[in-house]
Amino acid sequence: MPHPVSPPSQPTMIVPVKAGDGQAPAPTQAEISGILNTVFNAKTSNQSIDAAYGLCEVLVNSVGYRGLIGYGILAEVKKAAGDKKSGLRRESAQNLLGALFERIPPRAPVSEVVFLLQDGGMVACALDALADKGSVVRDAAQYGLDALFANLGAEALVVGLLPALTKYLSKPTGKWQGTVGAYQLMQKMADKAKLAVGSTKEQAEEQDILREAMGTKLAGLIPIVEGGMHDLKSEVEKQAVKTMASLTTLLSNDDVAPRIPLLLDSMQHPSAQTLQKAIHALCMTTFVAVVTSPVLALLTPFLERSLNTPTTPQEVLRQTVVIVENLTKLVHDPIEARTFLPKLQPGVKSVVDRASLPEVRELATRALNVMDKAMANDKTDVIDRTTADDIAKVLDAEIKKNNGLAGDLEFYKVLRPYICEMIAEDVNHRHIKRIASKIAPYLSSLMQVPGTHEAVASAVQQYYADEDARKFGVPEKEDDGEVEIVNADFSLAYGGMLLLSHTNLRLLKGHRYGLCGRNGAGKSTLMKSIAGGKLEGFPSQDVLRTCYVEHNQGEDADISILDFMVKDPTIAQEGRERISAVLEEFGFTSGPEGRQSQKVGSLSGGWKMKLALARAMLQRADVLLLDEPTNHLDVANIKWLEDYLKSHTDITSLIVSHDSGFLDNVTTDIYHYEPNKKLAHYKGNLAAFVQLKPEAKSYYTLSASLVQFKFPPPGILTGVKSLTRAIIRMSNVSFTYPNAPKPSLSDVSCQLTLSSRVAIIGPNGAGKSTLIKLLTGEVIPSVGKVEKHPNLRIGYIKQHALEHVEMHLEKTPNQYLQWRYAHGDDREVHMKQTRILSDQDREQMEKFIDVGDGKGKRQIESLVGRQKYKKTFQYEVKWRGFLPKHNNQISRETLLELGFDKLVQEFDDHEASREGLGYRELQPSVISKHFEDLGLDPEIANHNEIGSLSGGQKVKVVIAGAMWNNPHLLVLDEPTNFLDRDSLGGLAVAIRDFKGGVVMISHNEEFVGALATEQWHVVDGRVTHRGRQELSLDRFEDSQPGSAVPSGLNSPMPGSSNVSSAVNSGVEDNSEMKFRARKKKKMTKKELKEREVRRRLRHIEWLNSPKGTPHPPDTDDEE
């Protein structure tokens, strides 16, 4: 309805002369009745509206809010609004109500109580009118509701309008149009609480209090709105869905936000399938933010339904109790916990009592204990909520001190709860400065002595300001003269695990902070949360430019370095010349032949780190987040990085690194993950930190570690009786990558034994990883040959270890291992380049061969068996197009001469893997134990998808996969990249005690020095061998002089040989790699007869022995 913005210039009645607001003489009942008569019986809408505005002026200038009830104005409005015979009267009633809603509350705030609460309020009258058949009536009613909404403050909306709407929606009878209107107002309220760009400080404060106060009411609102989502009237259903979507924005929780569409769908279409989908999605969520009552209000109904449904599958129950435990750990406030958790406790208890799986029962028991702890029923220091009754006592006392009220005591009984509830919202959400504005305007016309309402308001506000300081303390800041750039309070969780609880992170400009903690403590999670803008209290990018420095530029591997930099929109604005100049500073030479024109994919790890730092400098970063910056860097590049960080004193750095030497040299402060889920700040570098916290010594010594890795023993290798016998050998090997100008490796000869402990050392890009790939069969040599024992099993962990599992991110670690070894051998072996059939190999398989058995030329289909034959093996050959009875046995040498190298190698790999797996049961429980031996929690191994694990946990999955078939040789390419200090110590002890051979590439001098007895130096494609090295056994606390614990190394004693040899690790045997099996001596007839006699006599002796005597061993079978 088009209401005029101001009263008409020529009113239709005489308005008393204004002597100041509320000072004009009170009109008589007859005068008011006359105006009402004009309103209801005017011939046009405009005349009715003019009379309505005139009535508002009369009331405001004289008796104010009292006239609404005293003159029976509202009663008349209700009566006219319900007049079914006269559409004109119904329209006039809404016109008057709209005028009252629009004009009176701004000048007499106390009237809000009359409109919203007294005698049921007037909101329902306007909502009912939305169902009127006359459009003018509907428009007038909507105008009135919008006017009232605009005039109410945040607290008044929550304390006054929201209860009126919920009361209206709870009525069993009502017009659907009114229901839609009520839902729209609720949606409007939630939308008003959203933070908007460009809002003033006052608006932002209003939005904050509305969001927080309305959020606490969500527990009551969600069931009402969810009921509307199932309404048979489609208009109601659609509006309820929109309202629910708006209500969910009150959560202010970035973790749950991506799951909201799924949760809404589950609410709208409730079924076992949608519920399970929602639970699964929540279980896969990494929780970071503190869980407040709005989040609990939304999620509790889902969890309750899942726990209490008898048909819920055990896996879904397991996920549900994990979510319950996780959410509970993140609940800040015991009061909030006591509000929601009792609804879930019975369901969790029933899981403890009735779940069929012991694991689910155990998790549920754990969740119950966490819930009890969160509710803190035994604690007396919990800060209780301030109630309206508490405030009423303080308010009454202050009113009494200021000479009391002038009258209107009955009305004050209705007004007092309204004022006190508004103040309670401000006190509980700590918006103390708003209290006075919620008292003074409402008491101004009620006090005995004019003007004392301000004194009452300021006294109550001061009282609660003092209370707030007493409860929460006055924040103190260190005044050390330095610039504080971050001061954030937050909690951090991952999956079902709480990482940090209500802790503080404070960063000063120019400081370099080391972030220390065990693997899984949440270091990378914290860094990623900051980088993604998800950490509570951390300044946004437009306030503080934060740059996450990472190595990964894989998706742009095919473009030049300069183009890669220009592609970034945040850098492009710097201009191509400036970008090129900065790249020059970092060592990237310009020009068509310079390094800037090379492709990104051609860079080694050290250059990738320099490129990432150049990007950060061009983005003008204030804070650098460095997650494992020394990974893949050689010693020279690590030194360069140290100098770079120290020289830029205007940049603040937050560093996660497993390189203790680097951290010691660079850091000015340490943040440590404490056992009580807090971040503790220590001034000084890592060495100073260890002096204060001796238990953190595991950051320096490898075996002072709580993490224990246990590698399975390697199996027996046929024909290898000595630990120093060569089991794999490279002879005069050269290798050139396709289209590369020069070979990566030239004329390399080396060999390994079961006792080898070899470290391959060299600068980035020298060819170390290529050498490893040649040894393991990942690539084929261009020149020369690589020989290995036919039964040799190799466990290979690549430099970019996560390549192993990146195709299986949707599987759990347990499922991944089952998939990998499901067919009796290692599927990943078949993915090597040496196993992929080339066109030449396919031609070879099509060849016809004649083995001289008189059956002519035939084609080989496959090898189906293998057995020992003289000093070598012979293979059972299946011929294409022939039945198995025509199979032939052909020796290994013959097959190799005929060119079937790949076929033989593939069958040998299969047999070797089968032999290793002969000792393994591919059962989930056995696999769980295997993961536990390698430091991965069985709960994570069995239930968390690989995609949701941290880098360190993924590496453990890769190691577990490589060790499952009991390898003889373990090949580790940069094993220290993703493991923390504790896990590194566990890995070092496991390698030290491993009974097979180990080859490793690592720039971690501490790790290499503790383990490697031999070094291969790779420089410019050439390999030089350094003989036996002294082991730095002081790295292991349990290998100190006098210790009873042996080192576990199979190598000769340190110093036993200092001779450099190109054929080290196998000096006793440089002959051809032929492994003959021991041949049994054929027995004579006499010897056979004697053996039978001995066996018979032993059997007779056993039959005459007492019952239960074990059968004697048949010693004649021993050789």
Secondary structure by P-SEA (a helix, b strand, c coil): ccccccccccccccccccccccccccccaaaaaaaaaaaaccccaaaaaaaaaaaaaaaaaccccccccccaaaaaaaaaaaccccaaaaaaaaaaaaaaacccccccccccccccccccccaaaaaaacccccaaaaaaaaaaaaaaaaaccaaaaaacaaaaaaaaaacccccaaaaaaaaaaaaaaaaaacccccccaaaaaaaaaaaaaaaaaaaaaaaaaaaaaacccaaaaaaaaaaaaaaaacccccccccaaaaaaaaaacccaaaaaaaaaaaaaccccccccaaaaaacaaaaaaaaacccccaaaaaaaaaaaaaaaaacccaaaaaaccccaaaaaaaaacccccaaaaaaaaaaaaaaaaaaccccccccccccaaaaaaaaaaaaaaacccccaaaaaaaaaaaaaaaaaaaaaaccccccccccccccccccccccaaaaaaaaaaaaaaaaaaaaccccccccccccccbbbbbbbbccccccccbbbbbbcccbbbbbbbcccccaaaaaaaaaaccccccccccccbbbbbbccccccccccaaaaaaaccccccccaaaaaaaaaaaccccccccccccccccccaaaaaaaaaaaaaaacccccccccccccccaaaaaaaaaaaaacccbbbbbbbccaaaaaacccbbbbbccccbbbbbcccaaaaaaaccccccccccccccbbbbbccccccccccccccccccccbbbbbccccccccccccccccccccbbbbbbcccccaaaaaaaaaccccccccccccccccccccccccccccccccccccaaaaaaaaccccccccccccccccccaaaaaaaabbbbccccccbbbbcccccccccccbbbbbbbbcccccccbbbbcaaaaaaacaaaaaaaaaaaaaaaaaaccccccaaaaaaaaaaaccccccccccccccccaaaaaaaaaaaaacccccbbbbccccccccaaaaaaaaaaaaaccbbbbbbbcaaaaaaacccbbbbbcccbbbbbcbbbbcccccccccccccccccccccccccccccccccccccccccccccccccccccaaaaaaaaaaaaaaaaaaaaccccccccccccccc
